[in-house]
Amino acid sequence: MNTLIAPQRSPALPSELQHHPSSRRPSPLDRIAFAIGIRLLLWSERSRPAPDRARHSRHREQDAARAAREQHWQSLALQAPLR
């Protein structure tokens, strides 16, 4: 490539890359909304409390009792004569 006849760049920055001092700052309402959004995100990622062992054991007992009731009714249904 011949660099003597290649198009040359101008030394000035293109207008889209220049910083305009009159750039718009976010309004106070936008800043408040942003702060609320950040706090909601942080709140949603908070650590959860440790599981309650008593509650889990109570649920297991309830599940076992329900399964026993269902099994009892199913055995009664199988023993019943067909009509």
C-alpha positions as a Markdown table, in Angstrom:
| # | Residue | x | y | z |
|---|---|---|---|---|
| 1 | Met | 0.0 | 0.0 | 0.0 |
| 2 | Asn | 1.3 | 3.4 | -0.9 |
| 3 | Thr | 1.1 | 5.6 | 2.2 |
| 4 | Leu | 1.8 | 8.7 | 0.3 |
| 5 | Ile | -1.5 | 8.8 | -1.5 |
| 6 | Ala | -3.6 | 7.1 | 1.3 |
| 7 | Pro | -6.4 | 9.3 | 2.8 |
| 8 | Gln | -5.1 | 11.2 | 5.8 |
| 9 | Arg | -6.9 | 11.8 | 9.1 |
| 10 | Ser | -7.5 | 15.2 | 10.4 |
| 11 | Pro | -5.8 | 16.0 | 13.7 |
| 12 | Ala | -9.2 | 17.1 | 15.3 |
| 13 | Leu | -11.5 | 14.6 | 17.1 |
| 14 | Pro | -14.7 | 13.8 | 15.3 |
| 15 | Ser | -17.7 | 15.7 | 16.8 |
| 16 | Glu | -19.3 | 12.5 | 18.3 |
| 17 | Leu | -16.1 | 11.9 | 20.4 |
| 18 | Gln | -15.8 | 15.4 | 21.7 |
| 19 | His | -17.0 | 16.0 | 25.3 |
| 20 | His | -19.7 | 18.6 | 25.5 |
| 21 | Pro | -19.7 | 20.5 | 28.8 |
| 22 | Ser | -23.5 | 21.0 | 28.5 |
| 23 | Ser | -24.2 | 17.3 | 28.8 |
| 24 | Arg | -27.4 | 16.7 | 30.7 |
| 25 | Arg | -27.2 | 15.5 | 34.3 |
| 26 | Pro | -29.8 | 13.1 | 35.6 |
| 27 | Ser | -32.7 | 14.8 | 37.3 |
| 28 | Pro | -33.2 | 14.4 | 41.1 |
| 29 | Leu | -36.1 | 12.0 | 40.4 |
| 30 | Asp | -33.9 | 9.8 | 38.2 |
| 31 | Arg | -31.3 | 9.8 | 40.9 |
| 32 | Ile | -33.8 | 8.7 | 43.5 |
| 33 | Ala | -35.2 | 6.0 | 41.2 |
| 34 | Phe | -31.7 | 4.7 | 40.6 |
| 35 | Ala | -31.0 | 4.6 | 44.4 |
| 36 | Ile | -34.2 | 2.8 | 45.1 |
| 37 | Gly | -33.4 | 0.3 | 42.3 |
| 38 | Ile | -30.0 | -0.4 | 43.7 |
| 39 | Arg | -31.4 | -0.9 | 47.2 |
| 40 | Leu | -34.0 | -3.3 | 45.8 |
| 41 | Leu | -31.4 | -5.3 | 44.0 |
| 42 | Leu | -29.2 | -5.5 | 47.1 |
| 43 | Trp | -32.2 | -6.5 | 49.2 |
| 44 | Ser | -33.2 | -9.2 | 46.8 |
| 45 | Glu | -29.7 | -10.7 | 47.0 |
| 46 | Arg | -29.6 | -10.7 | 50.8 |
| 47 | Ser | -28.6 | -13.9 | 52.7 |
| 48 | Arg | -31.5 | -16.0 | 53.8 |
| 49 | Pro | -31.9 | -17.2 | 57.4 |
| 50 | Ala | -30.8 | -20.7 | 58.2 |
| 51 | Pro | -33.5 | -23.3 | 57.8 |
| 52 | Asp | -35.5 | -24.1 | 60.9 |
| 53 | Arg | -35.0 | -27.7 | 61.8 |
| 54 | Ala | -38.1 | -28.0 | 63.9 |
| 55 | Arg | -40.3 | -26.7 | 61.0 |
| 56 | His | -38.7 | -29.1 | 58.6 |
| 57 | Ser | -39.2 | -32.1 | 61.0 |
| 58 | Arg | -42.8 | -31.0 | 61.5 |
| 59 | His | -43.3 | -30.9 | 57.7 |
| 60 | Arg | -41.7 | -34.4 | 57.4 |
| 61 | Glu | -44.1 | -35.7 | 60.1 |
| 62 | Gln | -47.1 | -34.2 | 58.3 |
| 63 | Asp | -46.0 | -35.7 | 55.0 |
| 64 | Ala | -45.6 | -39.1 | 56.6 |
| 65 | Ala | -49.0 | -38.9 | 58.3 |
| 66 | Arg | -50.6 | -37.8 | 55.0 |
| 67 | Ala | -49.0 | -40.7 | 53.1 |
| 68 | Ala | -50.1 | -43.2 | 55.8 |
| 69 | Arg | -53.7 | -41.9 | 55.5 |
| 70 | Glu | -53.7 | -42.1 | 51.7 |
| 71 | Gln | -52.3 | -45.6 | 51.8 |
| 72 | His | -54.9 | -46.7 | 54.4 |
| 73 | Trp | -57.7 | -45.3 | 52.2 |
| 74 | Gln | -56.3 | -46.9 | 49.1 |
| 75 | Ser | -56.1 | -50.3 | 50.8 |
| 76 | Leu | -59.8 | -49.9 | 51.9 |
| 77 | Ala | -60.7 | -49.0 | 48.3 |
| 78 | Leu | -59.0 | -52.1 | 47.0 |
| 79 | Gln | -60.7 | -54.4 | 49.5 |
| 80 | Ala | -64.2 | -53.0 | 48.7 |
| 81 | Pro | -66.4 | -55.1 | 46.5 |
| 82 | Leu | -67.0 | -53.8 | 43.0 |
| 83 | Arg | -70.6 | -52.8 | 42.2 |
